Amino acid sequence: MIRTQICLTDKQRAELAIISRNSGKEQREIIRRAIDPLIAPAGQDQMIFTAGFQLLRA
């Protein structure tokens, strides 16, 4: 794995901490799992996501 940094708002950070605590999962795992659906599997149409994660077909 490659380590990277992201910037979160105070609200995002607080909500992520709550989700982590309630689920017993590390924050980095929660973030990775949240990103996975945004990545189109090989062979599928290219996907474009708006800031609100609204799915649009290219």
N, C-alpha and C positions, 0 to 999 in steps of 0.2 A: 504494500500500500504506500501511497504517497501522502505525506502530511501537507495540509494546506490550512489557510486561515480564512475565516469569513467574518463579516461585520454583521451584527444583529442589533436591532433596537432593544431598548431596555425591556419593553413588553415581550418581544420574542424571546429574549434570554430568560426572563422570569417564567414564561409559559413552558419553555423547553425544560427548565429545571423542575417544574411541577410534573410534567410528563415523565421525565426521567425518574424522579422519586417514586411516582405512582406505579410505574411499569417495572422498576428494578433494572432498567436498561441504561447503559451509559449514553450520554448526550451524543457522542460521536456516532454511535450505532443508530440512534433515532434519526439523525441528520442523513446518514447514508441511506437508510430505508426510505426516507422522504424523497430523496433525489432519484432513486432507482426508477420509479414510474415515469419520470420526466425524460428518461433516456430511451429512445426508440430501439427495440431489438433490431439486430442486423436483418436486412431484407425487407423491412417495412418501409412505408412512406416516410419521408423526412417530416418531422414534426416541428412546429414553431410554437413557442409558448409565450404568452403575454405576461406581464408582471403579475397578473392575478391568476396565472396558471390556467388560463382559458385555452383549450386546445384548438388549434387551427391547422388545417391541412395545407401544406405548401403546394 
